[in-house]
Each structure stands twice: as C-alpha cells, then as structure tokens.
Amino acid sequence: MNSDTLLANLKDRAAIPPASVVLTDAKLLGQATEELQAFVAPALSGCNQEYFTDHSDIPVVSGVSAYDLPARASGGALRALKFVDANGNETRDPIPQIDLGDIGRYAALGSSVPLAFYFTATQIVVLPAPTATSGTLRAYYSARPGTLVNGTAVVTVSSSSDTVITSALVTPGIFAIGQTIDIVSPNPPFKMRAKDLAITGSNGTTITIGAGGLTAAGVVAGDYVTLAMTSYVPQLPLEWHSLLELRAAIRAFATMGNTQGRQEAAASARELQTALVGLIAPRAGANAKKISAWR
C-alpha cells in the first residue's frame, strides 16, 4: 500500500468529504506519518525482532571525540556502537558506555581505538580522543521510517545504471542537484535499496548520482525514488499497514469530533495489534535465539 492508496482507504474508512478543508491530503499524510513514527513503528520495534535495525559508519578523525548521532536513529538512540578498523574488521564487542562521572578516568588515556563512549543530547563522545584518522565508528540503531509523501514527490524507476536513474516522471523542482535521495522497493518487505545518494545531475527524465553502485544495490524498474528520509510507501511489513490506517483513522475521527467512530477505530486497532504481534513474535518460530556465553 503506497501513500495514495493509504489516503484513499482512510477517506473511505472515516467518510471524509472529498473537498474537506480541515482534513486535506497534506494534513492526513502528516497525521499518518506521526502515527507511523511515534506509535506503529515503536510498537513493532518493541517486539525485539530487528525489523528496523540499520547502521551508519562514521569516519574517525584524529583529535575529535564528539560525533553527531545518525539522523535516522529513532529516538536518538543506538542499539550498539562498535569500532571498525582500517582493514574493515569490526570489533567483537560493543564499545562500553560510561557514566558522566567516569569521563576523567578515560580522557587522559592514549589510544587509537575508542575505549568507551557517552551521550550528549545530540552526539556520541568517544574516549580517549582518537590519536589517528583511521577506522570508523559503526552505529547500529532502529531506523525511523521515512516521512510519507504522495505521488507528486516520487519517481518510479524505468531503468538504471550505476550512476543514472531513468524515471517515468520527474516533478519539476523536486529532485535538484545537491539534494539526496532514497530508493525503496515497492514490494514487501519494502527494502531500502539505497539511501542518502547525492544528486549530481537532474533533468526531465534522468537523475545522475555521483557515487554510483545502483546495480550492486539491486535497483530495478518499478522502485520508488524520493528525497532522503521520505517514502512513498510505509516502511512496515505489509500486514502492519492496516494498523497504520486504523491509527490514522482515529486521528481523523478525533479531528471531526466523531467520538463513536474514534472509539470503534481504537477498539479495532487494539484487536489488530494483538493479532499482529502474535504473527511476528517470534519472527523465526523454530529457531531458538542463542545467547552468547560471554555476554
């Protein structure tokens, strides 16, 4: 279900007039995005089945301790922080997180590899400060689903090479040089093919990117291209799209002052959520999860 289908279903479910000036398409998509990011995705993530697990590699800079948290990290939280050396080898264990009171115990040490870290409001601070520009910090996190956009802000891939995407339609002014894009499969499980690709060229039918690698990423005809951190399809398992629709309907009924409709939709949402959790937890029923002895 893409965003336009979600809008159509939502208008039918909540009996929203086609020319509503209160619940416009933009308002409905905004409310659906809020429900997606603040309720449905956290509910699914809380099942601890790794549906949103992703990572970002942050280059280490000599003498620099503080690094920005990944913009896609839901809640500004990490699952784990690890170090990857110059040869691409990831450390076996995560970097320990320390309390603020223990900063002084590590700050004066000398090491080219981070021995500990702590959080500030928006950054990761590793200790001691790196003594060389070598390796990367690998930040694992639960990725926030993209902000929902309608069909005017998406390109459907017709064909692609490693550096050029030929599109069925490019809305004028949407995909400009210097912006970044995401590419998502239109089919379940709505895989993120590529993210944060910088646009180096754009015209009426093609988008050119600098880094390349589209073929290796598996980009194919039919994939959706949107601006980075937006999406034309809710990035959830297909069965959970119905829960998102119900949660958005609750918001719509509340806006219209329809108390009975809101209560009925809320009851349906609770019942559906219970069924969906039972469907996916555990995600691999016959495979017991192994807990490592050293953890």
C-alpha positions in Angstrom: 0.0 0.0 0.0 1.5 3.3 -1.1 0.7 6.7 0.3 -2.0 7.5 -2.2 -3.7 4.2 -1.5 -3.5 4.9 2.2 -5.2 8.3 1.6 -8.0 6.7 -0.4 -8.6 4.0 2.1 -8.5 6.5 5.0 -11.0 8.8 3.4 -13.4 5.8 2.8 -13.0 4.5 6.3 -13.5 7.8 8.0 -16.1 9.1 5.5 -14.1 12.2 4.9 -15.6 14.6 2.3 -13.5 14.8 -0.9 -13.3 18.6 -0.7 -12.6 18.8 3.1 -10.7 22.0 4.0 -9.9 20.7 7.5 -8.6 17.2 6.6 -6.6 17.9 3.5 -4.4 15.3 1.9 -1.3 17.0 3.4 -2.9 17.0 6.9 -3.9 13.4 6.6 -0.4 12.3 5.4 1.1 14.3 8.2 -1.1 12.6 10.8 -0.4 9.2 9.3 3.4 9.9 9.5 3.1 10.9 13.1 1.2 7.6 13.9 3.8 5.7 11.8 6.8 7.1 13.5 5.5 7.7 17.1 3.3 4.6 17.6 3.2 1.9 14.9 6.9 1.6 14.3 7.8 1.7 18.1 5.1 -1.0 18.7 6.7 -3.2 16.1 10.2 -2.4 17.2 9.2 -3.3 20.8 8.8 -6.9 19.7 12.6 -7.1 19.5 12.6 -8.8 16.1 15.1 -6.4 14.4 12.6 -5.0 11.8 14.2 -1.6 11.7 17.8 -2.4 12.5 20.3 -0.5 10.4 23.7 1.1 10.8 25.8 4.1 9.8 29.5 4.3 9.6 31.1 7.5 11.0 34.7 8.2 9.9 37.0 8.7 12.9 39.0 12.0 12.9 42.2 12.4 14.8 41.7 14.6 17.9 37.9 14.6 17.6 35.9 13.0 20.3 32.3 14.1 19.5 30.3 12.8 16.6 26.7 13.5 15.6 24.1 10.8 16.2 22.8 9.3 12.9 19.8 11.4 11.7 17.7 8.3 11.0 18.1 6.8 14.6 14.7 6.6 16.1 14.5 8.4 19.4 18.1 9.5 19.0 19.1 6.1 20.5 21.6 3.4 19.5 21.4 -0.4 19.6 25.2 -0.7 19.8 28.3 1.3 19.0 31.3 -0.6 17.6 34.7 0.2 16.1 35.8 -0.9 12.6 39.5 -0.7 11.9 41.2 0.4 8.7 41.0 -3.2 7.3 37.3 -3.3 7.7 37.3 -5.6 10.8 34.6 -4.9 13.3 35.4 -5.3 17.0 33.8 -8.4 18.6 32.3 -6.4 21.5 30.5 -3.1 21.5 32.3 -0.1 22.9 31.3 0.3 26.6 29.1 3.2 27.6 30.2 5.0 30.7 28.5 7.4 33.1 29.4 11.1 33.0 31.2 10.8 36.3 33.7 8.4 34.8 34.8 10.7 31.9 38.1 11.7 33.7 39.2 8.1 34.0 39.4 7.7 30.2 40.1 11.2 28.9 43.8 11.2 29.7 44.5 7.8 28.2 46.2 7.4 24.9 44.7 5.0 22.3 44.0 5.0 18.6 40.9 2.8 19.3 37.9 4.2 21.4 37.8 2.5 24.8 34.5 4.0 25.9 31.8 6.5 25.0 29.0 8.6 26.5 26.0 10.5 25.1 25.2 14.2 25.0 21.8 15.5 23.7 22.8 15.1 20.0 26.2 13.4 19.9 28.3 10.4 20.7 31.5 11.2 22.5 34.3 8.6 22.4 37.2 8.4 24.9 40.0 8.9 24.7 40.1 11.3 21.8 41.4 9.3 18.7 45.1 9.8 18.0 44.8 9.0 14.3 42.4 9.4 11.4 41.8 5.7 10.9 38.8 3.4 11.1 35.1 4.2 11.6 32.5 4.1 14.3 29.7 1.7 13.4 26.5 2.9 15.0 23.7 0.3 15.0 20.2 1.7 15.6 16.5 1.3 15.0 15.8 3.3 11.8 12.9 5.8 11.8 10.5 5.1 8.8 10.5 7.8 6.2 8.1 10.7 6.2 5.2 9.8 4.0 4.8 11.7 0.7 2.2 11.4 -2.1 2.6 10.6 -5.8 3.7 14.1 -6.7 7.0 13.7 -4.8 8.1 10.3 -6.1 9.8 8.9 -9.2 9.2 5.4 -10.4 12.4 3.9 -11.9 12.1 2.9 -15.6 15.8 1.8 -15.8 19.1 2.4 -14.1 22.8 2.1 -14.5 25.4 2.6 -11.7 25.1 6.4 -11.9 21.9 7.2 -13.8 18.3 6.6 -12.9 15.8 6.9 -15.8 12.4 7.8 -14.4 8.8 7.6 -15.6 8.2 11.1 -14.3 10.3 13.8 -12.5 8.2 16.5 -10.9 9.9 19.8 -11.8 12.0 21.2 -9.0 11.7 18.2 -6.7 14.9 16.5 -7.5 17.6 19.2 -7.7 21.3 19.0 -7.9 22.8 18.8 -4.4 19.8 17.1 -2.8 20.0 13.5 -1.6 17.6 10.6 -2.4 16.4 7.3 -1.1 15.4 4.3 -3.2 12.8 1.8 -1.8 11.3 -1.3 -3.3 7.5 -1.2 -4.0 7.2 -4.8 -2.9 7.1 -6.3 0.6 9.2 -6.1 2.7 9.8 -2.6 1.1 13.6 -2.9 1.2 15.6 0.3 1.3 17.7 -0.3 -1.8 19.9 2.8 -1.3 19.9 5.8 0.9 21.4 9.3 1.0 22.6 9.3 -2.6 23.7 12.8 -3.7 22.2 14.1 -6.9 24.9 15.5 -9.3 22.6 16.0 -12.3 18.8 16.2 -12.9 16.6 16.9 -15.9 13.1 16.0 -17.1 13.8 12.2 -17.3 17.0 11.3 -15.5 18.7 11.7 -12.2 22.5 11.3 -12.1 24.3 10.4 -8.8 28.0 10.7 -8.1 28.9 7.6 -6.1 27.3 5.0 -8.3 26.6 1.5 -7.1 22.9 1.3 -8.1 23.4 -2.0 -9.8 25.1 -3.5 -6.8 22.3 -2.2 -4.6 19.8 -4.1 -6.8 17.9 -1.1 -8.0 15.3 -2.2 -10.6 12.4 -0.9 -12.7 9.5 0.0 -10.5 11.4 1.1 -7.5 10.4 4.3 -5.8 12.8 7.3 -5.6 12.1 10.1 -3.1 14.0 12.7 -1.3 16.1 11.3 1.6 14.2 10.3 4.7 10.9 10.4 2.9 9.0 7.4 1.4 6.1 6.8 -0.9 5.3 3.5 0.9 5.0 2.9 4.7 8.2 1.1 5.6 6.5 -1.6 7.6 5.6 -5.2 7.0 2.5 -5.3 4.7 0.2 -6.7 7.4 1.0 -3.7 9.7 -0.2 -1.2 7.0 -3.8 -1.9 8.2 -2.8 -0.9 11.8 -1.4 2.3 10.5 -4.6 3.0 8.6 -6.7 2.5 11.7 -4.4 4.7 13.8 -4.7 7.4 11.2 -8.5 7.0 11.2 -8.6 7.5 15.0 -6.8 10.9 14.4 -9.2 11.8 11.6 -12.3 10.9 13.7 -11.0 13.0 16.6 -10.4 16.0 14.3 -14.0 15.7 13.0 -15.4 15.3 16.5 -16.8 11.8 15.8 -16.5 10.2 19.2 -18.2 6.9 18.3 -16.1 6.5 15.1 -12.9 7.2 17.1 -13.8 4.7 19.8 -14.7 2.0 17.3 -11.5 2.5 15.3 -9.4 2.4 18.6 -11.0 -0.9 19.6 -10.3 -2.4 16.2 -6.7 -1.1 16.3 -6.1 -2.7 19.7 -7.5 -6.0 18.5 -5.5 -5.9 15.3 -2.3 -5.0 17.1 -2.6 -8.0 19.4 -3.1 -10.3 16.4 -0.1 -8.8 14.5 2.2 -9.1 17.5 1.3 -12.8 17.7 2.1 -13.2 14.0 5.7 -11.9 14.2 6.9 -12.7 17.7 9.0 -14.8 17.5 10.0 -14.0 13.9 11.6 -17.4 13.4 9.5 -19.8 15.5 11.5 -23.0 15.0 14.9 -21.3 15.5 15.8 -20.7 19.2 17.7 -17.5 19.8 21.2 -18.2 21.1 22.6 -16.0 23.9 26.4 -15.9 23.7 28.1 -17.2 26.8 30.5 -14.1 27.0 27.5 -11.7 27.1 
